[in-house]
Amino acid sequence: MSGHSKWHSIKHKKMATDQKRGKIFTKLIKEIMVAAKAGGPNPESNARLRLAIEKAKEYNMPNDNIQRAIKKGTGEEGGMNYETVYYEGYGPGGVAIYMEAVTDNKNRTASEIRSLFTRHNGNLGGQGSVAWIFERKGFITVKKDKCSEDKLLEIVLESGAEDMSAEKDVYEITTSPENFEKVKKALEENNIEIESSSFTLIPKNTVKVEGKTAEQLLRLLDELEDNEDVQNVYANFDMPDEILEGISK
């Protein structure tokens, strides 16, 4: 879990950089459109849309942009015909990689992702090749200055969380998908500010990588994350902290 949480934190920081904000907004708008198309325009009854809107607000997306994306998704204002697709493969060192993408051209996206895997000594696999390695979980972070560890632990465990860990600047809370909203509600009722919340995929097992293999893997993951169609990338690697910390600076 520690490798996953460090990578999650690094991705969160990287997404927040100003130089990538335009690309972030594009990805967030796509997710809002797909969520609205699939489950309707009301976030109260559409959990996927609600999470997409919350994430957009984390990155200070204007409300006008959010509402326009919802209307495009439902067809009220037209828009691209986006759909969610999944890709699976193995990266350097035999690390399993699972990706979620939103695209209007599956052939183009598949070709781009396959090219990235080939360039970085990986292999794009078929459906089901690595999906079994990951479990869907709710993932919530709370900054350490928002609550004491003992109080937070009591609240989240009583509300159904599976685990909580203390990292450098934040507490990280893991839940089952079924208890995700319940834990969030408990935090809100106790006036504890949530830094970020999302569903994620956590690996059941990990593969240790280091040295040049680890660096090559991180280059592949970074380029996959940077692809405009790729929404999320998950991998089951375990690597030395100094390598991970080095790319976050």
Phi and psi restraints in degrees (value plus and minus 20) as a CYANA .aco file:
   2 SER   PHI     -83.4   -43.4
   2 SER   PSI     -60.8   -20.8
   3 GLY   PHI     -82.7   -42.7
   3 GLY   PSI     -62.0   -22.0
   4 HIS   PHI     -81.9   -41.9
   4 HIS   PSI     -65.8   -25.8
   5 SER   PHI     -87.2   -47.2
   5 SER   PSI     -57.7   -17.7
   6 LYS   PHI     -84.8   -44.8
   6 LYS   PSI     -62.6   -22.6
   7 TRP   PHI     -84.7   -44.7
   7 TRP   PSI     -60.0   -20.0
   8 HIS   PHI     -79.7   -39.7
   8 HIS   PSI     -65.1   -25.1
   9 SER   PHI     -85.0   -45.0
   9 SER   PSI     -60.9   -20.9
  10 ILE   PHI     -84.0   -44.0
  10 ILE   PSI     -64.2   -24.2
  11 LYS   PHI     -81.2   -41.2
  11 LYS   PSI     -60.9   -20.9
  12 HIS   PHI     -81.1   -41.1
  12 HIS   PSI     -62.9   -22.9
  13 LYS   PHI     -88.0   -48.0
  13 LYS   PSI     -61.4   -21.4
  14 LYS   PHI     -84.7   -44.7
  14 LYS   PSI     -59.2   -19.2
  15 MET   PHI     -85.1   -45.1
  15 MET   PSI     -46.5    -6.5
  16 ALA   PHI    -101.8   -61.8
  16 ALA   PSI     -26.4    13.6
  17 THR   PHI     -90.6   -50.6
  17 THR   PSI     121.7   161.7
  18 ASP   PHI     -79.4   -39.4
  18 ASP   PSI     -55.2   -15.2
  19 GLN   PHI     -85.7   -45.7
  19 GLN   PSI     -39.9     0.1
  20 LYS   PHI    -129.6   -89.6
  20 LYS   PSI     -13.3    26.7
  21 ARG   PHI     -80.4   -40.4
  21 ARG   PSI     -59.4   -19.4
  22 GLY   PHI     -79.7   -39.7
  22 GLY   PSI     -63.4   -23.4
  23 LYS   PHI     -88.5   -48.5
  23 LYS   PSI     -56.5   -16.5
  24 ILE   PHI     -80.7   -40.7
  24 ILE   PSI     -67.3   -27.3
  25 PHE   PHI     -80.0   -40.0
  25 PHE   PSI     -59.9   -19.9
  26 THR   PHI     -80.2   -40.2
  26 THR   PSI     -64.5   -24.5
  27 LYS   PHI     -87.1   -47.1
  27 LYS   PSI     -60.8   -20.8
  28 LEU   PHI     -86.4   -46.4
  28 LEU   PSI     -59.7   -19.7
  29 ILE   PHI     -83.4   -43.4
  29 ILE   PSI     -61.7   -21.7
  30 LYS   PHI     -78.8   -38.8
  30 LYS   PSI     -65.6   -25.6
  31 GLU   PHI     -84.7   -44.7
  31 GLU   PSI     -60.7   -20.7
  32 ILE   PHI     -82.2   -42.2
  32 ILE   PSI     -64.3   -24.3
  33 MET   PHI     -81.6   -41.6
  33 MET   PSI     -66.4   -26.4
  34 VAL   PHI     -85.4   -45.4
  34 VAL   PSI     -61.1   -21.1
  35 ALA   PHI     -84.5   -44.5
  35 ALA   PSI     -62.7   -22.7
  36 ALA   PHI     -86.3   -46.3
  36 ALA   PSI     -59.2   -19.2
  37 LYS   PHI     -84.2   -44.2
  37 LYS   PSI     -60.8   -20.8
  38 ALA   PHI     -96.5   -56.5
  38 ALA   PSI     -58.2   -18.2
  39 GLY   PHI    -145.5  -105.5
  39 GLY   PSI     -13.8    26.2
  40 GLY   PHI      74.5   114.5
  40 GLY   PSI     147.7   187.7
  41 PRO   PHI    -103.9   -63.9
  41 PRO   PSI     -25.1    14.9
  42 ASN   PHI    -114.2   -74.2
  42 ASN   PSI      91.3   131.3
  43 PRO   PHI     -85.7   -45.7
  43 PRO   PSI     -40.8    -0.8
  44 GLU   PHI     -86.1   -46.1
  44 GLU   PSI     -52.6   -12.6
  45 SER   PHI    -128.9   -88.9
  45 SER   PSI     -18.6    21.4
  46 ASN   PHI    -145.1  -105.1
  46 ASN   PSI      74.9   114.9
  47 ALA   PHI     -82.6   -42.6
  47 ALA   PSI     -58.4   -18.4
  48 ARG   PHI     -84.5   -44.5
  48 ARG   PSI     -61.6   -21.6
  49 LEU   PHI     -86.1   -46.1
  49 LEU   PSI     -60.6   -20.6
  50 ARG   PHI     -79.0   -39.0
  50 ARG   PSI     -64.3   -24.3
  51 LEU   PHI     -86.5   -46.5
  51 LEU   PSI     -58.7   -18.7
  52 ALA   PHI     -83.4   -43.4
  52 ALA   PSI     -60.5   -20.5
  53 ILE   PHI     -87.3   -47.3
  53 ILE   PSI     -62.8   -22.8
  54 GLU   PHI     -79.7   -39.7
  54 GLU   PSI     -62.0   -22.0
  55 LYS   PHI     -86.5   -46.5
  55 LYS   PSI     -60.3   -20.3
  56 ALA   PHI     -80.8   -40.8
  56 ALA   PSI     -59.9   -19.9
  57 LYS   PHI     -89.3   -49.3
  57 LYS   PSI     -51.0   -11.0
  58 GLU   PHI     -77.6   -37.6
  58 GLU   PSI     -53.6   -13.6
  59 TYR   PHI    -121.8   -81.8
  59 TYR   PSI       0.0    40.0
  60 ASN   PHI      41.1    81.1
  60 ASN   PSI      15.5    55.5
  61 MET   PHI     -91.1   -51.1
  61 MET   PSI     110.9   150.9
  62 PRO   PHI     -79.2   -39.2
  62 PRO   PSI     125.3   165.3
  63 ASN   PHI     -81.9   -41.9
  63 ASN   PSI     -53.0   -13.0
  64 ASP   PHI     -79.8   -39.8
  64 ASP   PSI     -60.8   -20.8
  65 ASN   PHI     -83.4   -43.4
  65 ASN   PSI     -61.2   -21.2
  66 ILE   PHI     -83.4   -43.4
  66 ILE   PSI     -68.5   -28.5
  67 GLN   PHI     -84.8   -44.8
  67 GLN   PSI     -57.0   -17.0
  68 ARG   PHI     -85.6   -45.6
  68 ARG   PSI     -59.1   -19.1
  69 ALA   PHI     -85.5   -45.5
  69 ALA   PSI     -59.0   -19.0
  70 ILE   PHI     -82.5   -42.5
  70 ILE   PSI     -65.6   -25.6
  71 LYS   PHI     -85.2   -45.2
  71 LYS   PSI     -56.5   -16.5
  72 LYS   PHI     -87.8   -47.8
  72 LYS   PSI     -57.4   -17.4
  73 GLY   PHI     -85.2   -45.2
  73 GLY   PSI     -57.4   -17.4
  74 THR   PHI    -105.8   -65.8
  74 THR   PSI     -25.3    14.7
  75 GLY   PHI      70.8   110.8
  75 GLY   PSI     -18.5    21.5
  76 GLU   PHI     -86.7   -46.7
  76 GLU   PSI     -51.9   -11.9
  77 GLU   PHI    -141.7  -101.7
  77 GLU   PSI       1.4    41.4
  78 GLY   PHI      52.1    92.1
  78 GLY   PSI    -185.6  -145.6
  79 GLY   PHI     115.4   155.4
  79 GLY   PSI     151.2   191.2
  80 MET   PHI     -92.0   -52.0
  80 MET   PSI     135.7   175.7
  81 ASN   PHI    -114.5   -74.5
  81 ASN   PSI      61.0   101.0
  82 TYR   PHI    -104.5   -64.5
  82 TYR   PSI     130.9   170.9
  83 GLU   PHI    -162.6  -122.6
  83 GLU   PSI     136.0   176.0
  84 THR   PHI    -110.2   -70.2
  84 THR   PSI     111.7   151.7
  85 VAL   PHI    -152.1  -112.1
  85 VAL   PSI     138.6   178.6
  86 TYR   PHI    -145.4  -105.4
  86 TYR   PSI     121.9   161.9
  87 TYR   PHI    -149.7  -109.7
  87 TYR   PSI     125.5   165.5
  88 GLU   PHI    -155.6  -115.6
  88 GLU   PSI     127.5   167.5
  89 GLY   PHI    -194.6  -154.6
  89 GLY   PSI    -193.7  -153.7
  90 TYR   PHI    -143.3  -103.3
  90 TYR   PSI     113.4   153.4
  91 GLY   PHI    -117.4   -77.4
  91 GLY   PSI    -191.1  -151.1
  92 PRO   PHI     -73.9   -33.9
  92 PRO   PSI     120.2   160.2
  93 GLY   PHI      58.3    98.3
  93 GLY   PSI     -12.9    27.1
  94 GLY   PHI      57.7    97.7
  94 GLY   PSI       1.3    41.3
  95 VAL   PHI     -95.9   -55.9
  95 VAL   PSI     110.0   150.0
  96 ALA   PHI     -96.7   -56.7
  96 ALA   PSI     116.0   156.0
  97 ILE   PHI    -150.7  -110.7
  97 ILE   PSI     109.7   149.7
  98 TYR   PHI    -145.1  -105.1
  98 TYR   PSI     111.5   151.5
  99 MET   PHI    -147.2  -107.2
  99 MET   PSI     123.7   163.7
 100 GLU   PHI    -132.3   -92.3
 100 GLU   PSI     110.5   150.5
 101 ALA   PHI    -150.6  -110.6
 101 ALA   PSI     134.0   174.0
 102 VAL   PHI    -143.5  -103.5
 102 VAL   PSI      99.3   139.3
 103 THR   PHI    -164.8  -124.8
 103 THR   PSI     138.5   178.5
 104 ASP   PHI    -126.0   -86.0
 104 ASP   PSI     -15.2    24.8
 105 ASN   PHI    -171.2  -131.2
 105 ASN   PSI      72.5   112.5
 106 LYS   PHI     -83.2   -43.2
 106 LYS   PSI     -56.3   -16.3
 107 ASN   PHI     -84.2   -44.2
 107 ASN   PSI     -62.6   -22.6
 108 ARG   PHI     -83.8   -43.8
 108 ARG   PSI     -67.2   -27.2
 109 THR   PHI     -83.8   -43.8
 109 THR   PSI     -64.1   -24.1
 110 ALA   PHI     -80.8   -40.8
 110 ALA   PSI     -61.3   -21.3
 111 SER   PHI     -84.1   -44.1
 111 SER   PSI     -62.4   -22.4
 112 GLU   PHI     -85.7   -45.7
 112 GLU   PSI     -62.7   -22.7
 113 ILE   PHI     -88.5   -48.5
 113 ILE   PSI     -61.7   -21.7
 114 ARG   PHI     -80.3   -40.3
 114 ARG   PSI     -60.1   -20.1
 115 SER   PHI     -83.4   -43.4
 115 SER   PSI     -60.5   -20.5
 116 LEU   PHI     -84.5   -44.5
 116 LEU   PSI     -63.0   -23.0
 117 PHE   PHI     -81.2   -41.2
 117 PHE   PSI     -66.0   -26.0
 118 THR   PHI     -82.8   -42.8
 118 THR   PSI     -62.6   -22.6
 119 ARG   PHI     -83.4   -43.4
 119 ARG   PSI     -50.2   -10.2
 120 HIS   PHI    -131.8   -91.8
 120 HIS   PSI      11.5    51.5
 121 ASN   PHI      42.1    82.1
 121 ASN   PSI      21.0    61.0
 122 GLY   PHI    -144.7  -104.7
 122 GLY   PSI     159.0   199.0
 123 ASN   PHI    -158.0  -118.0
 123 ASN   PSI     106.1   146.1
 124 LEU   PHI     -98.4   -58.4
 124 LEU   PSI     106.2   146.2
 125 GLY   PHI    -123.3   -83.3
 125 GLY   PSI    -196.6  -156.6
 126 GLY   PHI    -108.5   -68.5
 126 GLY   PSI     154.6   194.6
 127 GLN   PHI     -81.9   -41.9
 127 GLN   PSI     109.6   149.6
 128 GLY   PHI      70.2   110.2
 128 GLY   PSI     -22.3    17.7
 129 SER   PHI     -88.0   -48.0
 129 SER   PSI     -52.7   -12.7
 130 VAL   PHI    -151.4  -111.4
 130 VAL   PSI     -27.1    12.9
 131 ALA   PHI     -76.6   -36.6
 131 ALA   PSI     -53.6   -13.6
 132 TRP   PHI     -85.5   -45.5
 132 TRP   PSI     -37.1     2.9
 133 ILE   PHI     -96.9   -56.9
 133 ILE   PSI     -39.8     0.2
 134 PHE   PHI    -130.0   -90.0
 134 PHE   PSI     129.2   169.2
 135 GLU   PHI    -139.3   -99.3
 135 GLU   PSI     117.5   157.5
 136 ARG   PHI     -98.9   -58.9
 136 ARG   PSI     109.7   149.7
 137 LYS   PHI    -158.6  -118.6
 137 LYS   PSI     139.0   179.0
 138 GLY   PHI    -107.5   -67.5
 138 GLY   PSI     122.0   162.0
 139 PHE   PHI    -155.3  -115.3
 139 PHE   PSI     100.9   140.9
 140 ILE   PHI    -148.0  -108.0
 140 ILE   PSI     117.4   157.4
 141 THR   PHI    -139.9   -99.9
 141 THR   PSI     123.1   163.1
 142 VAL   PHI    -152.2  -112.2
 142 VAL   PSI     108.5   148.5
 143 LYS   PHI     -84.0   -44.0
 143 LYS   PSI     124.3   164.3
 144 LYS   PHI     -83.3   -43.3
 144 LYS   PSI     -46.2    -6.2
 145 ASP   PHI    -101.9   -61.9
 145 ASP   PSI     -18.3    21.7
 146 LYS   PHI    -112.1   -72.1
 146 LYS   PSI     -37.8     2.2
 147 CYS   PHI    -187.9  -147.9
 147 CYS   PSI     131.0   171.0
 148 SER   PHI     -93.1   -53.1
 148 SER   PSI     133.1   173.1
 149 GLU   PHI     -83.4   -43.4
 149 GLU   PSI     -62.5   -22.5
 150 ASP   PHI     -83.4   -43.4
 150 ASP   PSI     -64.1   -24.1
 151 LYS   PHI     -85.7   -45.7
 151 LYS   PSI     -64.3   -24.3
 152 LEU   PHI     -83.5   -43.5
 152 LEU   PSI     -63.5   -23.5
 153 LEU   PHI     -80.1   -40.1
 153 LEU   PSI     -62.5   -22.5
 154 GLU   PHI     -82.1   -42.1
 154 GLU   PSI     -64.7   -24.7
 155 ILE   PHI     -84.0   -44.0
 155 ILE   PSI     -68.1   -28.1
 156 VAL   PHI     -92.3   -52.3
 156 VAL   PSI     -55.3   -15.3
 157 LEU   PHI     -90.0   -50.0
 157 LEU   PSI     -58.9   -18.9
 158 GLU   PHI     -86.1   -46.1
 158 GLU   PSI     -47.7    -7.7
 159 SER   PHI    -111.1   -71.1
 159 SER   PSI     -19.5    20.5
 160 GLY   PHI      88.2   128.2
 160 GLY   PSI      -7.7    32.3
 161 ALA   PHI     -88.1   -48.1
 161 ALA   PSI     132.4   172.4
 162 GLU   PHI    -108.6   -68.6
 162 GLU   PSI     -53.5   -13.5
 163 ASP   PHI    -181.0  -141.0
 163 ASP   PSI     136.2   176.2
 164 MET   PHI    -164.1  -124.1
 164 MET   PSI     116.3   156.3
 165 SER   PHI    -152.6  -112.6
 165 SER   PSI     133.3   173.3
 166 ALA   PHI    -122.4   -82.4
 166 ALA   PSI      97.9   137.9
 167 GLU   PHI    -123.0   -83.0
 167 GLU   PSI    -184.2  -144.2
 168 LYS   PHI     -79.4   -39.4
 168 LYS   PSI     -72.8   -32.8
 169 ASP   PHI    -135.8   -95.8
 169 ASP   PSI     -31.9     8.1
 170 VAL   PHI    -156.4  -116.4
 170 VAL   PSI     143.3   183.3
 171 TYR   PHI    -118.6   -78.6
 171 TYR   PSI     117.7   157.7
 172 GLU   PHI    -136.1   -96.1
 172 GLU   PSI     105.9   145.9
 173 ILE   PHI    -135.9   -95.9
 173 ILE   PSI     110.3   150.3
 174 THR   PHI    -133.1   -93.1
 174 THR   PSI     115.8   155.8
 175 THR   PHI    -153.7  -113.7
 175 THR   PSI     144.3   184.3
 176 SER   PHI     -92.9   -52.9
 176 SER   PSI     137.9   177.9
 177 PRO   PHI     -77.7   -37.7
 177 PRO   PSI     -54.3   -14.3
 178 GLU   PHI     -88.8   -48.8
 178 GLU   PSI     -51.7   -11.7
 179 ASN   PHI    -119.7   -79.7
 179 ASN   PSI     -16.5    23.5
 180 PHE   PHI     -77.2   -37.2
 180 PHE   PSI     -73.0   -33.0
 181 GLU   PHI     -86.7   -46.7
 181 GLU   PSI     -54.9   -14.9
 182 LYS   PHI     -83.0   -43.0
 182 LYS   PSI     -63.2   -23.2
 183 VAL   PHI     -87.5   -47.5
 183 VAL   PSI     -62.3   -22.3
 184 LYS   PHI     -80.0   -40.0
 184 LYS   PSI     -63.1   -23.1
 185 LYS   PHI     -83.0   -43.0
 185 LYS   PSI     -59.5   -19.5
 186 ALA   PHI     -83.4   -43.4
 186 ALA   PSI     -59.4   -19.4
 187 LEU   PHI     -86.0   -46.0
 187 LEU   PSI     -63.3   -23.3
 188 GLU   PHI     -84.5   -44.5
 188 GLU   PSI     -59.9   -19.9
 189 GLU   PHI     -86.7   -46.7
 189 GLU   PSI     -44.5    -4.5
 190 ASN   PHI    -117.7   -77.7
 190 ASN   PSI      -5.5    34.5
 191 ASN   PHI      35.9    75.9
 191 ASN   PSI      18.5    58.5
 192 ILE   PHI    -122.6   -82.6
 192 ILE   PSI      97.8   137.8
 193 GLU   PHI     -91.1   -51.1
 193 GLU   PSI     109.5   149.5
 194 ILE   PHI    -110.2   -70.2
 194 ILE   PSI     108.3   148.3
 195 GLU   PHI     -96.4   -56.4
 195 GLU   PSI     -67.4   -27.4
 196 SER   PHI    -173.3  -133.3
 196 SER   PSI     133.5   173.5
 197 SER   PHI    -170.8  -130.8
 197 SER   PSI     117.8   157.8
 198 SER   PHI    -187.3  -147.3
 198 SER   PSI     146.7   186.7
 199 PHE   PHI    -108.8   -68.8
 199 PHE   PSI     124.9   164.9
 200 THR   PHI    -162.1  -122.1
 200 THR   PSI     151.4   191.4
 201 LEU   PHI    -134.0   -94.0
 201 LEU   PSI     104.1   144.1
 202 ILE   PHI    -131.3   -91.3
 202 ILE   PSI     110.7   150.7
 203 PRO   PHI     -91.3   -51.3
 203 PRO   PSI     123.4   163.4
 204 LYS   PHI     -96.6   -56.6
 204 LYS   PSI     -45.5    -5.5
 205 ASN   PHI    -165.6  -125.6
 205 ASN   PSI     142.2   182.2
 206 THR   PHI    -147.3  -107.3
 206 THR   PSI     140.3   180.3
 207 VAL   PHI    -137.7   -97.7
 207 VAL   PSI     106.7   146.7
 208 LYS   PHI    -101.0   -61.0
 208 LYS   PSI     108.9   148.9
 209 VAL   PHI    -153.4  -113.4
 209 VAL   PSI     128.3   168.3
 210 GLU   PHI    -173.0  -133.0
 210 GLU   PSI     157.4   197.4
 211 GLY   PHI      40.3    80.3
 211 GLY   PSI    -161.6  -121.6
 212 LYS   PHI     -84.9   -44.9
 212 LYS   PSI     -51.5   -11.5
 213 THR   PHI     -83.5   -43.5
 213 THR   PSI     -63.2   -23.2
 214 ALA   PHI     -83.3   -43.3
 214 ALA   PSI     -62.5   -22.5
 215 GLU   PHI     -84.5   -44.5
 215 GLU   PSI     -60.3   -20.3
 216 GLN   PHI     -86.0   -46.0
 216 GLN   PSI     -60.1   -20.1
 217 LEU   PHI     -81.4   -41.4
 217 LEU   PSI     -65.0   -25.0
 218 LEU   PHI     -85.8   -45.8
 218 LEU   PSI     -53.4   -13.4
 219 ARG   PHI     -85.0   -45.0
 219 ARG   PSI     -61.1   -21.1
 220 LEU   PHI     -83.7   -43.7
 220 LEU   PSI     -67.8   -27.8
 221 LEU   PHI     -81.3   -41.3
 221 LEU   PSI     -59.8   -19.8
 222 ASP   PHI     -85.4   -45.4
 222 ASP   PSI     -60.7   -20.7
 223 GLU   PHI     -92.0   -52.0
 223 GLU   PSI     -53.3   -13.3
 224 LEU   PHI     -85.1   -45.1
 224 LEU   PSI     -65.4   -25.4
 225 GLU   PHI     -80.0   -40.0
 225 GLU   PSI     -53.5   -13.5
 226 ASP   PHI     -99.3   -59.3
 226 ASP   PSI     -34.8     5.2
 227 ASN   PHI     -84.1   -44.1
 227 ASN   PSI     113.2   153.2
 228 GLU   PHI     -86.0   -46.0
 228 GLU   PSI     -40.7    -0.7
 229 ASP   PHI    -110.4   -70.4
 229 ASP   PSI     -40.5    -0.5
 230 VAL   PHI    -101.9   -61.9
 230 VAL   PSI     103.0   143.0
 231 GLN   PHI    -111.4   -71.4
 231 GLN   PSI     -63.4   -23.4
 232 ASN   PHI    -163.8  -123.8
 232 ASN   PSI     123.7   163.7
 233 VAL   PHI    -148.2  -108.2
 233 VAL   PSI     111.5   151.5
 234 TYR   PHI    -145.1  -105.1
 234 TYR   PSI     122.6   162.6
 235 ALA   PHI    -167.4  -127.4
 235 ALA   PSI     132.2   172.2
 236 ASN   PHI    -124.8   -84.8
 236 ASN   PSI      23.0    63.0
 237 PHE   PHI    -107.2   -67.2
 237 PHE   PSI     136.9   176.9
 238 ASP   PHI    -153.2  -113.2
 238 ASP   PSI     100.5   140.5
 239 MET   PHI    -161.9  -121.9
 239 MET   PSI     141.3   181.3
 240 PRO   PHI     -76.2   -36.2
 240 PRO   PSI     121.0   161.0
 241 ASP   PHI     -77.5   -37.5
 241 ASP   PSI     -56.0   -16.0
 242 GLU   PHI     -84.1   -44.1
 242 GLU   PSI     -50.2   -10.2
 243 ILE   PHI     -92.0   -52.0
 243 ILE   PSI     -65.4   -25.4
 244 LEU   PHI     -82.9   -42.9
 244 LEU   PSI     -64.7   -24.7
 245 GLU   PHI     -86.1   -46.1
 245 GLU   PSI     -50.2   -10.2
 246 GLY   PHI     -84.9   -44.9
 246 GLY   PSI     -57.2   -17.2
 247 ILE   PHI    -100.8   -60.8
 247 ILE   PSI     -33.8     6.2
 248 SER   PHI    -107.9   -67.9
 248 SER   PSI     -25.5    14.5
